Amino acid sequence: MARLLLWHLLALCLLFTGSTLALTFGEGFLENGNFEQKPKPGAISKTVLKGSYALPGWVINGLVEYISGGPQPGGMYFNVAHGVHAVRLGNEASISQKITVKPGSLYALTFGASRTCAQDEVLRVSAGTQSGDLPLQTLYSSNGGDTYAWGFRPTTAVVEVKFHNPGVQEDPACGPLIDAVAIKELFPPKPTRVNLVKNPGFEEGPHRLVNSSNGVLLPPKQEDLNSPLPGWMIESLKAVKFIDKQHFNVPFGLAAVELVAGRESAIAQILRTVPNKVYTLTFTVGDAKNGCHGSMMVEAFAAKETFKVPFNSRAMGESKTVSFKFTAISARTRITFYSSFYHSRVDDYGSLCGPVLDEVRVYS
């Protein structure tokens, strides 16, 4: 009897350990992803890193500076939102690291990034053969704490993750500031019989940096295949913000999206539909309880129909659910959402904000 009880306890331990590993696998900082492991004294001159391996965990190329947050020589001030230290990429400079991944799986990199000099700064992110350029001219939060997510799907078991400044400024040290890099393996959800929308509540999304309270920006022009928000496309000129329940008011579940840049901040999905069939579209709009207030409007598009949903935000975390009908005109129907107006926080006019979108459903 005692031996049987011992086997049961061992099985429970293995089951618990296995489930824990399954939940945490493929998520967290890259090696020295928060840059808090300092370079050795001989590998840095003032702020400039010396040698390809001066920064622990990373390979550097070109003029890369190791920055401490706060006032800088020359009167500048760099805010490091996710810790104490960061790196700044000069003209054509880069940092890279090789990581082990599952070929064919979907991953999202989450990283803090902001411009330091010119408005036209661009950060080029790549993983293996895939790359994308992130424009940094728009500051979504006034304190420099913008956090981005970028998705990729590797074709090999080992890929090189690289952050590169492709720009050439008059000051060779000018360039993007990166203060944290994390990764998460994503599991693309599928539609169900009761809802044609994939990832309807935005529960599956990128890693949320622990000490980040600004949400995660999903860059513009993210296609469906490698989107850091599975199932959804960011097909606009500006980013959409992925927000979590820990730091914002979320109508349902643990996550939602905030449409932070008016008509330039659109999110879309293509559904499988039956032509001439009538469908019902329901979704919830609200405010994130982050100081975003005023008269809001969310516009939704499905097939040839347009729906406008007014919402008066008192910045108290309120929300409402609406329902509309549309007729499919083909085997593929695109649903799109954006905010009609531009908004900023009542306590910080330099921080863009907007209505929250959550729990999108389409059913016949």
N, C-alpha and C positions, 0 to 999 in steps of 0.2 A: 504493500500500500504506500509506504514511504517512497519507494523507488518510482512508482507511478505518479505520485504527486510531484516529485522532483522533475520528471520528464515534462509534465504539464507546465510547470514554472519555467523550464528552459524553453519550451515552445512559445510561451507568451513573451519571454524576453526577446527571442529571435524575431517574432512577429512585430513587436514594438520597435525594435532596432531597425528592422527592414523598412517599416513605414516611415520612420523618421528620416532615414537616409533617402528614401524616395522623394520626400518633400523638400529636402534641402539640396539634393544633387543639382549641380549646374547653376547655382545662384550664389552671388556674393562678390566681394572685391577681387579684382585681378591681383597678382603678386605685387605688393607695394602699390595697390591701386589708389590709396589715399595719399601717397607720396610722403607719408610721415616717417618712413625709414630714410634717414638722412644720408647724403653722400659722405664718403670719408674726407677728412680735412684736406688731403692732397688732391682730391678730385674736383675741387671747386675753387674759383678765384672770385672773391666778392659774391656775386650771384651767378656767374657763368660756370656751367658744368664743363669739365675738361676730360675728354676721352669718351669713346663710344659706350663704355660701361660705367660711367661715373655715377649714374642714378641706379641704385639697387633695383633689380627686377626688370629694368628697361634697357633697350638699346637706343642711344640718341644719335642724331645726325644733324649737324649744323649748329647754329647758335641757340642753345636752350638754356634758360635761366631757372634757377631754383629759388622760388619766391616765398617769403614769409608774409602773411597777411598784415595789412596796416599801412601806415605812411611809407612812401618810398622816396629814395633820393631824387631830387628834381621836382618835388612837390606833388607827385602823384599818390594816389591811394588805391590799393588793391584789396578788395574784399574777398576773403577766402571763406566761402559759406560752409564748406564741408570739412572743416578741420583747421589746421594751422598753416600747412605748406601746400604749394601748388607749383606747376611749371608753366613757363611762358615760352612759346615757340616763336623764334625770330624768322626773318625772311627765309623761306624754303626749308625750314627746320622741321624735324619730326622726332617722335618717340614711338617705339614699337615693342611688341612683346609677342612671343609665340605661346599659344594656348592649345590644349587638347579638347576636342569637341566631338560630337556625333555627326558624321556626314548625313546630310539630308534633313536634320532637325532645324527648327527655327530658334534663333537666339536674338536677344536684344542687349545691346550695350547701353548702359546708363552712365552719363558723365556730366559733371559740372563744367560749363564753358561760358566764357564771356569775352568780349573784345576789350582791348586796353588802350588803343590809340585811335585808329581811323575807323570810320563807320562802315567801310566796305570790306572789313575783315571776313574771311571765309575759313572754316575749318573743314578739311577733307578727312573723312573717316573711311578706313578700309579694313576688310577682313578677307584674307585670301585674294581672290580675283574680283570681289565685289567692293565697290566704293561709292561714296556719295558726298556731295558738298553741302555743308550747312552754312547758310548766310547768318552772320551774327550782328547785322546792323540794327535789328530791332531788339531793344531791351524790354523784356516782358516784366521784369521786376527791377525796381530802382536800386536795390542794394547789390546788384551784380550776382545774385544767387540763382541764375537761370540753370536749370538742369534739363538735359536733352536725352532722348532715347533714339537709337538707330538699330534697325533690324537687319539680319543677314542669315543666309542659309548656306552653311559650308558644304563643300564637295569632297573635302579630305579630312582626315582625323586630326591633323595639326594645321592651324592657320596662324598667320601673322596678323595681329591687330595693330593698326598704325593710325596715329593722329598726326596730320601734316598741315603745315601752313603754306599754301601754294602762293600766297601774295608776296609782293615786293614793295615795301614801304620805304619812305625816305630815311626813316630811322630804322636801321637793320634789326634792332631789338624789338620793334613793335610786332605784336601778333597776339593770337588768342591765348587766354589763360585757361588751363585745365586743372581742376582741383580734386577730382575723384573719378574713378573708372570702375564700374561693376558690370557684371554679366548675369543674365538669367536665361535658362532654357524655357521656351514657351511651348504650350501644347494647344495647337489650333482647335477650337471647338467646332462642332458641326450643327447644322439646323436640326430641328426636331419636328415631329408631326404637329405639334401645337404652336410652333414658332419657326418661321422660315429664316429668322435673323440669326446669324452666327455671333456668338459673344454679345448677346443682347444687353447685358448689364455691365459690360466692360470689366468683368471680373478677372479675365486673363489679360495681363498687361506686363509692362517692363518692371524691373526691380526699382523699388523706391528707396533711395538713400536714407539711412536711418535718421540722420540729423538734418534732413531737408524738409522745410515746411512750405515750399513754394510750388509743389507739384512737379510733374515731369512733362516737359514739352515734347510733343510728337512733331518732328520736322515736316515742312511742306513737301508735297509731291512724293509721298510714300505710297508705292503701289501695293496691291493686296498680297502678292506673293511673299514679300519680305517685310511687311508692316510690323512695327514694334507693338501694335495693338491688333492682335489676330482677328481676321475677318473684316477689318475696316481699312479704308483708304483715306489718307489725308491728301486731298487733291487740290488744295488751295495754295495761295501765295504765302500765307503765314501759318504758324504752328497752331495746333490744338493742344490743350493741357489735360493731362491725365492726373486725376486727383484721387486721394484716398480718404477713408473715413477718419483716420487718425488726426489729420490736420484740417479737414474741411467737413462741411455738412454734405452728406451723400444720401439721396432719397432712399436708395435700395442697396443692400449688400455692402461691400467693402470699397467699391470704386465707382467712378463716373468720369465724364469728360466735361470740361469747361470750354465754351466757345469764346476765346479771349480776344479775337481780332476782327470782330464784325463780319462783313461779307468776305473778308480775306481768310477766314478761318472755317473751312468746311470739312465735314466728315461724311463719308459715303460708303455704301455697300451694294453689291449687285446680287440680287436674289433670283433663284429659279422659280418661275411662275408659269401658269397656264394662260395662254392668250384668251382674252374676253372673260376671264373669271374675275369676280369681285372679291377684293381682299379688304381686311380691316387693318389699319395702321394705328397703333397706340404707342405713346411715349410720355415720359415725365420730364417736365422742365421745372427749374427752381433756381435758388441762389445758394452759393457755397458757404454762406455765413462768414465771408472774408472781407466784408466792407464794400462789396459790390452792390450798388443800389440804383434805383431809378426805374424808368419805364423801359422794359426789355421786350424783344420780339424774336421768337425763333421761327424761321421759315423752313418748312419741310417739303420735299419734292418726291413724288412717286408716280412713275409713268408720266402721264400728261397733267397730273393734278398738282396744285400748289396749295399748301396749307400754312396759314399764318397764326401763330399762337402768341398773344400778348401776355406779358407777365410783369406785374408791378413788384419789384423787389424792395423790401424794407431791410434787407441784409440781416434777416433773422433766421435764415435756414428754412424758409418755407418752400413748398413745391405743389404742383398740380399735375394731374394726368389727363391727357386729352385723347380723343379717338376720332379717326376719319376713315372714309371708305374711298377706294380707288379701283379702277378696272385695269387689269394688265393688258398691254397691247402686244407683248411678245413673250418669248420663253425666258427672257432675262429682263428684270426690272431693277433699275437703279433707284435707291432711296438716298437722299442727300439732306443734310441739316446744316444750317448756319445761322448766325446771329445777324439781325437786320442793322443793329446799331453798334457803336463803339462805346466802351465803358472803361472807367478807371476807378480804383478804390477811393472811397470817401476820405480815408485817412492817409492816402498816398497816391497822388495824381500821376506819379511816374510809373505805377504798376498797372498793366492792362488786366482786365477781367471781363467776365461776361456770364451769360446764363449757363446753368448746368443742364446737361442732357443725360438721361438714365433710362434703363428698362425699356428698350425699343422692342416692340412685338409686331409681327405681321402674320396674319392667319386668315384662312378662308371661312 
